[in-house]
Amino acid sequence: MLRRSIPRGGWSRWTPRLLTSPRIFCLSLIVLLGQVGLLQGHPQCLDYRPPFQPLQHLEFCSDYESFGCCDQRKDHRIAARYWDIMEYFDLKGHELCGGYIKDILCQECSPYAAHLYDAENPRTPLRNLPGLCSDYCSAFHSNCHSAIALLTNDRRFQESPGKDGTRFCHLLNLPDKDYCFPNILRSDHLNRNLGTVAEDRRGCLQLCLAEVANRLRNPVAMVHAGDGTHRFFVAEQVGVVWVYLPDGSRLEQPFLDLKSLVLTTPWIGDERGFLGLAFHPRFRRNRKFYIYYSCLGKKRVEKIRISEMKVSLADPNKADPKSERVILEIEEPASNHNGGQLLFGLDGYMYIFTGDGGQAGDPFGKFGNAQNKSSLLGKVLRIDVNGAGSGGKRYRVPMDNPFVSEPGAHPAIYAYGIRNMWRCAVDRGDPITHQGRGRMFCGDVGENRFEEVDIIVKGGNYGWRAKEGFECYDKKLCQNASLDDILPIYAYGHAVGKSVTGGYVYRGCESPNLNGLYIFGDFMSGRLMALQEDRKTKKWKKQDICLGSTESCAFPGLISTHSKFIISFGEDEAGELYFLATSYPSAYAPHGSIYKFVDPSRRAPPGKCKYKPVPVKTRSKRVQFRPLAKMVLDLLKEQSEKAARKMSRATLASSPNRASSQKDSFKKPASPTSSRKTSPGPGAKKRARVWSPGPQGKRKGIPKRPSGIARQAAQHRRAGRSLPPPLPSRWLAMPMNFHKGAQNAQAGRGQASGRLAIAPPAGCAAQLQAQLRLRARPARGGVPDASRPPALLWLSTSLILQSLRTNLWSLAPAFRELGPQVLVAPRPRGPLFLFLLFVAFRYFLFRVISKAQ
């Protein structure tokens, strides 16, 4: 079948087999090596990121062209390697093994590639080959045993004894049979909603977070300048604005510091302070930005002030403190309900969102401030900041404002009937169809029953104080048919939350599943929610966003918790979505953080979301970001260690009984009938599956030899080498072979000698394999890292600890194989080495004395 010989690589044949009590064995190594618990499989690629939908057609691994982990470039690379391997086969070999080899190589493109290659945790090394189901593996080994050396240079796979491939298939075994290939293709549970946002049983969207900033004092706003630099600016309630660069660092010097002007206090819940920030649409040219903050006027009258400022010519990351030009000031009758949102619409005009003046129930005047069109409180204002108006005003009123010609109405009013809108945003629109572009979403905080989300329309009356949500608040005003108010797109009661925080419609690139979702939250309850529009009925459906699933968020750098009090939402220049929260809502408490939303189910194809920020000069020092929140992978590690300690205490509590029974076994040899039998490990019982062995590739035929780029790449790779390059291998320490044959053999030796030998269960072996490979992994250049505790010494130490309360004879197989490695392995010989040597000598001396007796 092979028409060319295969060169053989030199790999270590040492394969340690440790036979001792399964519970003690697992516990000692888990505690010593810090093993992270086994994760349930979830869609994840070998780069530790979610799968994606390729932009272009996959010619070779076409089974995964709709959703997987390969783009066209990687598909060509796999195809080139396939044809490299097939050069060694004759025509019969092509027919018999082509489908198997294609299946195995293409598992790098599977949405579950990380699980198949044991790469869900970046701390553990990759497998050489994907996990194969036992029937498929046996058929492959039987028909194409000679192909193994072409797929990997790992001697453990190449020299597996036995014609039936039992040991080979054991090495490729996965604890969960549903995730091995090809069973994973047939699992309806795993493939039903593949590629969509994961939901739990309650329909709650499973999203994850990445912490991007912390130690902020009530961060109230996060905005970008739209100048191509991809900086974002974070405003604190005390009046300080910070600059964050695209690399995640923060500049040491603030962009703006108005603490001396901003009115606020350390009281929890004080609504005054620096509340809004917006950059001019032509900021790159005119360097203008606008701020909204509380201040004290003459005679200590509280006001809200909207001002224009400019960035310094000397430093693009510093505002010019002398450039402030007051645009508008409005007196506040109370200290709450101050509004605070500034934004620019697609029309280039600035929109200002004010509160109703404060207190409870808008008690000002006959109908309240919100319904009074002569008052600027409780309104959406629309002004033109690009020129001066009449009467000394520093802004102009657009001529198409809805109430310009209405007697008694202020011409700057765009919409009214608002209580206290907190956080509004303009929809960027669908990236392809531009549907929804320009819509303005706001969260309007309710009185004592309902919170609501509105879409702002020209001249709209949003009902307050006549209505709260969909219900009447002031019954007399509510019965007035002339209101013609605009109903919210969604409202919720105070059982859900008591203070809505408006968000954004997601239009970013990195999480395609979230496109079109309006994501918002509640300040008091800390709940995150999403609204999705039904285009046919024009109604909005609400879904909760749930964080905290370790299965969904087990990716590097992701977290599943956040600070409770959701203050605001933000959007970076690329359209990615964030929210700002704190654990202690005081303007002077540095407990605020910023979190980025991440969809763990699907990402954008590689290269699609790349952007090149415009360089910006920085004169201030950069403060590198240091996360405070614990990553999901770290939490899993802690949980594993905690469980190990708990079981260890339980084991130690039962050790006296075990010690006494072992003492009796030394005095009186146990008969074969009285010896306990070795119990099979978890997963030994196989599920019944109807399946006919054979390569998956045969269903679609052997792939045709490609031409063009893939073929040229294959020829280029074959030049000057005798063996096709294997998959990158990080298995530098041999796994423990606790297969069934080894268990039976060792159990037989234990019975013959009257001693007990119990093999660890398969699940434990899998964990130990990962840790041993991790600990024995060399540093760059292939040189072992002397700073890491050698795996064999850790292993031997655990055996020594066990020997204090375990039948010493049961450790014979372990010392028989580990002894030579401990003695000859190149490593520093310190007190631990001498101690191990002493224990080994004591063991062999004990054995000699026993035989002499």
N, C-alpha and C positions, 0 to 999 in steps of 0.2 A: 504494500500500500504506500509506504514511504519510498520515494525514489532517491533521496539524499540522506546521508547520515546527519545526525544531530549532535553537535558538540555538547559536552556535559560540563556544567559549572561545579565548582567546589563549594558545597554548603555543609555546615556542621550537621552531624548525625545525632548529636546528643538530644534525647527526648526524655526529659525527667518525668517520672511517674510517681506520684505521691499517694500512698494508700494509708489513710488514717481516718479517724472519725470525721464524717462530712461536716458536721456543724462546727467542730473546733477548727477544722481545716479552713473553712470559708471565713470564719470570724477572725482568725489570726491574720490572714493575709489581707482581708478587707480593712482591718484596723491599721495594719502597718503600711499598706500601700495607698489608702484613701480611695478605694474604688467607687466610682459613681455608679448608682444603680442602673440596671438595664432599662432602656427606654422603649416604650412601645413604638412600633414603626409609624412614621408619618412621612408625607412627601418631602423629600430632601435630596439634593444633589451632592456630589462628591466635594464640591467647594463649600459645603455647609450652608447652602442657601436654598430657597424654595425652587421648585421646577418652573418652567415657563413654556409659552407657546412659540415655537421657532418662527422667525420672520419669513424664512425661505424653505422650500421643499427639501426634505431629507431623501437622498437617493438610495442610501444603503440601509440605515436603520429606520426604515419607513414606518414601522409599527409605532414609533414615538414622534411622528412629525406633527401630530395635533397637540401633544402635551408631553413634556419630558425634560431631559437635562442636556440635550445636544442641540447646537446650532449647526448650520451647514458646514462650517469650518471643522468642527469636531467630527461630524459625520464623515467628511472626506478623510480625516486622519485615521478613523477606525477602519474605513474601507481600505486604505493603503496598508494598514497592518494586516488586515485579513488576507489581502493578496500576497503580502510577504510570506505569511504562513503557508498559504496554499501552494507556493512554489515548491514546497517539499513533498507534495502529494502527487501521485499518478491519477489517472482518470477515475479509477475505482475509489481512491481515497477522496476525490472531490465529491463523488456521489454519496459516499457513506458518511463523511465527516463535515462536509461543507456547511450543512444546516446547523449542526451542533456548534461549530466554531463561531458561526455568525451569531447565533443566539447568545453565546457566552460573552463575546466581545460587545454586543449591543446592550448589555445590561448596564453599561455606563450611562446609557441614555434613558434608562427607566426612571420614572418619577420617584421610585423607591430605591434609587441607586445607593444612597447612604446606608440604608438598612441592609441591602444585599452585600455590601462591602464592609459592613461594620464601621461606618464612618459617621454615625449620628453624633458621636461625641468627638470633638477635635483632639481630645487628650489621648484617645486610643488610636493605635496604628491601623492602616487599611489592610484589608484582606488582599491576597494576590488574585484570587478568583472569587466570583460572586457566589452567594449561597444557592445551592442547587437542591431541589427536592430529591429524596432518596431514589425513587424509581427512575427519574430522568438521569440522575447522576450515575446509577448502575448501568443504564443503557449506554450512556456516553462512554463510561470506562470500558465496557465490554467491546464496543465497536471501534472506539478511537483512542485507545490507551496511549498510542504512540504520539498523539497530538498534545498530550499534557506538557511535554518538555518544550513544545513550541509556544505554549501559552504562558508558562512561568518557568523560571530557573530555580525555583525552590525545590531542593532535594526531597523534602518531605512528601511532596506530591509526586515527584518523578519516580521515587523508589518505594512506593507504597506496596507492601507485600500482599500477596493473595490475588488470585485471578478474579475474584468477584468484586474487587475494589472496595471492600468494607472500610478499610482504614482511610482510603482516599475520600470516600463519600462522607465519612465521619468528620474529616477536617473541613468539609464544605457544608456541614450541617448547620442549620439555624434553629434556635430553640422554638420559635413560633413557625409552625409548618405553613401557615397561611402566607407568609412573606417570602418563602423560597420560590425560586423560579422552577417550573412555570405556573405553580399554583397561584401566584400573585396576579397573573393575568385573568384568572377565572373567578377571582373573589369579587362578588357583587358588592360586598360591604366596603372594600377598599377602593373600588373604581366607580361607584355610583355617582358621587358628586366631586370627582377628581377635578381639580383646577378651579373650583368655585370657593367662595368664602366659606370656611367651615362654620357649622352651626351645631349647638348642642341640642338636646332633646326639647328644650323650650323654645328653640328658634333663635337663640342668642348668638350673635356673630362673634366668632373667636378671633380676635385680633391681638397683636402683641405690641410692645413698646420698646423704644430705645431711648435711654436717658441722654440728653445732649447738653444740658446746663443745670447747675444747682447753686445753692447758697445765695439765692436772690431774695430781695425783700419785697414780697408781694408783687411779683411781676404781672403787670396789668396789660401789657401790649407787646406784641412781637411783629415787626413789619420789615419789609425789605425796601430798598431804594429804587429797584427796577433799573439800575444802571449797568447791569451785566457783571458786577463784581461778586454777586452771590453772597454778599454780607447780609446779616440780619441784625436788626437793632431791637434791643429789649429794654423796655421802660419799667422802672420800679415806681411804686406808688409814692415814694418819698421825693421823687423828682430827679432821679438819676437815670441816664440812658447809656447802655453799654453796647459795644460793637463786638459781634462774633464773626470770625472769619470762616471761609469755606472749609478749612482744615479742622474746625471744631474748637480752636483756641479763642480766648477772649483777650482783648487789649486791656492792659493794666490801667490805663487812663480812660475815664469815661468820655463818651461822645458829648454829653451834656450834663450839667449839674445845676439844678435850680432849687436845691433844698432850701435856700434862703427865701425864696418867693412862694414856694408851694405850701398850701395850708393843709395839714393833716396832723394826726395824733397817733400815739401807739395803741389807742383803744381798739379792741377787737371789733370789727364790723364798721369802722369809720369809713364812709363812702367818699370822703373828700381826698384830694391829692392830685397827683399827676395822672391823668385819665386817658389821654389820647395822643396819638402820633401818626402823621401821614406825610409822605413825600410827594412833591409835585410831580405830575406825569412827565414833565420835561426837566427833571432834577439834574440830569447829566449836563444840561446846558446852563440852567439858572441857579443851581445849588440851593434851591428853596425847599424848606419843609415847614410843617405846621404842627402846633402843639395845643393841647386842651388841658387846662389845669385849674384847680381851686385856689383862690387867693383872697386876701383882705384888701378892700378898697378904703376910701376915706371914711372916717368915723367908724372904722372896723366893721364895715358892711361886707358880708361874704358875697363873693362873685365867682362866676366861671369866666375864664378868659381864653379866647382863641387868638393865638399870635402866629406871625410869620417870622422865620429865622433863616439864616444862611449858614452854609458850611464854610469854615475857614479856608482861605486861599493857601495858607501855609501848610495845612494838614487836612487831608480829606476825611480823616477820622475824628475831627474835632469841630464842634459847632462854634460859630463866632458869638460869644456871649453879648456883644454889643450890637448885634444885628436885629434884636427883637423889635418887631413892629406889631402893635396890638391891632387886630382886625375887628374884634367884637368882644364886648363884655356884657354879661347878663347878671343882674342881681338875683341871689338865691334867698327866698324867704325862710328856708330851713336848711339843715346840714345834710339831709339825705336826698336821694333821687336827683343826682347831679348829671345823669347821662354820661357822656364822655367819648362818644365815637366820632372820629373824623375819617372820611374816605373820599376818594375821587371816583366818580362814575365814568362810564365810557364816553360821556359827552364832554369830559374835561372839567366839569364843575365840581365844586367841593360840597359834600353833604355833611351837615352837622346834626347830631342827634342829642337833644336835650331832655332832661327829666321834667316831671310836672311841678317841681318846686319843693316836694317833700311833705313831711308829716304823714297822715293817714287819710286815705279817701279823697285826696285832692280837694281840700275844703276851701279853696280860694275863689271867692266870687259865687255867683249864682249857679254857674255850670262847671266851675273848676277851671284851672289854667289850660288843661289839655283840650277842652272844647271851645276855649276863647281864642279866636283867630287874631285878636289884637295883641296877644301875649306870645313871647318867643319860647315859653316853657311848655314842655309836653309836645314838642314838635320835631319834624324833620325839616331842616332849613337847607336851601339850595342857593349857593352864591357863586359869583365869578370873582376869583381872587387875582385875575390877570389885569385888573385895572381899577381905578378909583371911581366911585359913584358920586351922585349929587349930595349936597348937604354935608360935605366933609367926610363921607363914608369911605373907608378904605377897601371897599369891595363894590361890585356892581351886582344888580339883580337881573338875572336872565329874563328876557322879555316873554318867554313862554312859561314862566312860573304860573301855576294854576290860579292864584288869587291876586295877581297884579292889579287887576281892574276892579276888584271887589271893595266897596267902601268899608272902611274900618278894619280891614284885614291887613296884616303885615305882608308886604310883597315878597319877602324872602321865604315864606312858608311854602313847603312842597307837599307835606302831609301832616295830619294832626290826630288828636285823640290817642295820644301815647302816654303811658304811665312812666316807664323808666327803661328804655331800650338799652340793654347791655350786650354789646358786641354784635356788630353787623358786618356783612361781607358781600362783595360783588362776585357773582358767578363768572368764571372765565369762559364757560361754555365747553361743550364737548370738543376734544382736540380735533376730531375729524369732521363732524357735522355742524359744529358750533351751536348746537341746540342749547338753549338756556343762557346764552351769553348776555351779560348785562343785568341779569336779575339781582335784586338786592334783598338778602335775607337778614332778618333781625330776630333776636330773642327779647321779648318784652316781659320784664319781671312783673308778676302779679301781686295782688294785695294780700288776700288770706285764703283763696280757694284754688286759683288756677294760674298756671304759667303757660305762655303761648309763644309760637313761632309764626312770624309774619313775612310776607313778601311785600315790599314797599312799592306802591303804585302812585302815580301822579295824582294829587288832589285827594288821596284816600283818607277816610276817617276811620280810625281803628278802634273807636268805640269807648275808650276810657273817658269819663268815669261811669258812663252808662252801663257798659258791659265789662266783664272780666272773663277772658276766654270766650266761650260760646254762651255763657250765662249772663243774666242781668246782675248788675251790682247796685246801681241806683235805679230803683223800679220806676220812679217818675220819669227820669230821662230815658229809660229803656223803652217806655211806651210811646216815645216821640217818634213817629214814622218818618220824620224828616232827616233822621240820622243817616240812613243809607250807608251803614258802616261796612267796612271790609272785614270779613271773618278771617281768623287765623287759619293757616294750613294745618296746624296741629296744636292741641292744648292738652295739658295733663294736670291732674289734681295733686294736692300736697301730700298724698300718700306716696307719690313717686319722688317728688322733690319740691323745694320751696323757693328756689331762686334760679331761674334759667340763665344759662350762659350761652349766647349765640355762637355758632361755629361757622364752618365753611362747607361748600360743595367741593368734594375732592375732584381735582382735575390734574393730578400729578401723573408721573410716568412710571414710578417704581412699583406701584400696586394697581395693576389694571382692573382688578375685581372691584375696587372701590369707586371707580369712575361714576359720577352722578349721584353718589350718596351725600346727603347733607348731614354732617356729623356735628353734634352739639352735646352739651352736658348740663349738669345742675350743680351749682356752687355748694349748696348745703348737703345734699345727699351723696355727692361724688359720683353720680351715675353718668355713664356715657351712652348716648343714643344715636340712632341714625334714621333718617327719613329717606324714602325712595318714592319717586313719583310714578304713578301708573299713567302712561301717556294717553291711554284711551279714555279713562274716566277722569283724569286730571286730579285725582285724589292721591294723598300721601300716606304711605304705610310706614309705621314706626317699628323698629327692631332695636332691642337692647344690644349693647356691645359688652361682651364679657371678657375680662382679663383674668388670668390666673391658671389657665390650663398648662400644666407642665408638658403634656404630650404635644400640644400645638406650638408652644413657644420654646422648645428645646433647641434653640439655635444660638450660636455664639453672639454675645453682645446684646441679647434680648432679655427683657424683664417682663414680669406679669403683674406688677403692682405699681401703684402711684399714690402720691399724696392726695388726701381726701378732697380738699376744697379747690374746685376747678374755677380759676379766676378768668381765664381767657383762652382764646384759640389763636393760632397763627399759621401763616403760610409763607414758605420761602420762595425765592425767585423761580425755582423749578416747579413749583406747585405742590410740593410735598406738605403734608398736614401735621401740625403740632398742637399741643395744648399746654397751658401753663397752670400749675397748681401749687398749693402750699399745704403744709401740715399744721400751720398755726397762722391764722389770718390777721396778722398785725402788720401795719405798714413798716415797722422797724425790725421785724423778726426775719433773719436770713434763712428761712426754711423753704423757700420757693424753688421749684424745679421746672424744667421744660422737657417734654416727652414727645417723641416722634412716633406716629402710627406706622406699623409694619404689618402687612398681610402675610402670614406664614404659609398660606396655601398656594400662592402664585406670585411670581415676580415678572418684571419685564425681561425680554430677551437680552442677552449680553450685548453691550454696545449701544443699545437704543437710547439710554438715558444719560449718555455722556455729555458733558458740557465743559467748556473751557472758560473759567472765570476771567474777567478783565483784571489785569494786575492792578493793585492799589498799594501805594506807598504807605508804610507804617513807621511811625516814629516812636510809638510807645512799645514797651515790652509785651510779649505775648505770654499769657497765662494758659498753660496747657490744661485741658479738661481732665478731671479725675472723677469718675463716677462714684456715687454714694450708694445707689440702689444695688441690691444683689442680683446677679444674673440667674436665670433659671437653672443653668447648668451648675452653678455654685450651690444653689438651694438643693438640687438633687444630690449633690455630693454630701452636703450636710445631713440630709435625710438618711442617706445610706450609712454614714458613719454613726449617726444616732441609733439607727436600728441595729447596727453591729454591736455597739456598746450595750444596748439593752439585752440582746441575745447572749452577749459574753457574760453579763452578770448572772443571767439565768443558768448558763453553763457552769459557772463557778459555784453557784449554789448547789448544783447537783453533783459536783466533783467528788465529795466524800464517798458517796455510794459507789461511784465508778471506780475509785481507788481501791475500795475494799474488795470489789468483785475482781479487779485485776490482780490483787494480791492472792486471792484464792486460785486464780488461773495459773499462777506461777507454782503454787504448791501441788496442784493436781491437774495434769494435762487433760484438756477437754477432749472428749470423744467426738468423732465426726458427726454423730447424730445429735449431740448436744450443742455443737457449734452453731452460732447464728449464721444464716445465709446472707450473702451480700444482696441488698435490695437494690433494684434498678433505680436510676436517677429519674427525675421528672422528665416527662416527654418520652419515656421509653415505649409506652404504648402508642402505637401508630393509629392514625385515623384511617378509616376505610375510604379509599378514593378510587373512583372508576377512571382509569387512565391507561392508555396504551403507550409504552415507552417509544420514544422516537424524537428526533430533533424538531423543534418548532419551525425551523427554517424550511422543512420539507413541505409544509403546507403551502408555501408560496414559491417553492422551487429554489434551486441553487442560484445565488445571485450571479448575474452576468458580469463578465470582466469589464470594468469601467474604462473609459478613455478620457483623455484630457488631463485635468488637474490631478485627479486621484491617481491615475496611472503613472504620471510623471513623478509624483511624490513617492510612489512605491518603488519605481526604478531608482530614484535618487537615494532612497533608504537602503536598498539592497547593495549599492555600490560600496565595496570595501569592507564587507562584514559577512560573517558566516552564519549568524543566528539572528532572527528577527528580535527586535527589542521587546522585552516583556513589559508588563504593567509595572509601574513604579512600586517597588516592594519596600515596606517598612517593617516586615516581620523579621527582626533581627534576633529575636529570642524564640525558641521553639515552644509551641503550645503543648499542653499536657494532653496526652492521648487517652482519655478515659472512655474508650469505646468498649463495646460489650465484650469483645474477645479478651481484652486486657483485664477487665473486671473478673471474668470467669477464671482466667489463668491465675491471677493473684489470689482469688478466693480459694482456688484449689490448693495452692501452696500453704495458705493459712490453715486449711483443714488438715492437711497432712502433718503439719508440725504441731497441731494442737493449739495454734495461736489464731487470733482474729485479725482479718484484714478487710477493711471496708473502704470502697472507692467513693470519692466525692460525687455528688449528683452532677448531671450535665450542665445545669444552669450555673452552678458554682464554678465548674471548670471554665465555662465561657468567660466569667468575670475575671478569674485568675489569669487566663490567657491574655486578656487585654492589659492587665496591670503588668504582667511580666514583660510583655512586648514593649510597653511604655517605659518601664524602668531600665530595660536593657538597650533601648534605642540609642545609637551613637550620635554624637554631635556632627556638625557639618564636616565633610571631608572624611568620614568614616572612622574617626578617632573617638573612642569611648570618652564620655564626659566623666571625669574623675569626681566631680562635685555631686554626682547622683549616687545614692546608695546602690551598690550592685545588687541585681535582682537575686542572685544565688545566695548572697549573704543574708538578705532579708528572708528568703525562703528557708534557709537553714536556721535562722534565729527563731522563726515560727515553729519549726520542728522541735527545737530544743525546748521551747516553752511548753509544747504539747507533751514532750517526753516526761515532764515532771509529774504528769497525771495520766499518762497513757501507757499501754503495754509497749515496752521498748522494742519487743520483737516486731511489732507492726511497722516500725520505722525502717526495718532492714532494707526493703527495696528502695526506699528513698535515699538512704545513705550510700547504698551500693552504687547508685547512678550519680548522685550529687557529689559524693566524696571526691572523685577525681577532678571534677570541675572546680570545686572550691580550692583544691590544692594547686592546680596548675593555671587557673585563670589569672591573667596579668592584672593585678590590682594592689593597692597598698596593703601591707600586712600589719595590722595594728592589734590592739588587745582583743578585738572581736575575733580576728582570725585565730589567734592563739587559743582563745576560749573554745572555738569550734574544733580546733585540732585536739584539744584536751577531751572534749566530749566524744569525738570520734574514736580516740584511743581507748577511752573508758568503755565505749560500746563494744569494740572488738575484743578487749580484754574480758569483758563479761561473757562474750560469746565463747571464747576459748575455755574459760573456767566451766561454763555450762556443759560443753562437750566433754570435758575431762571428767565431770561428775557422772 
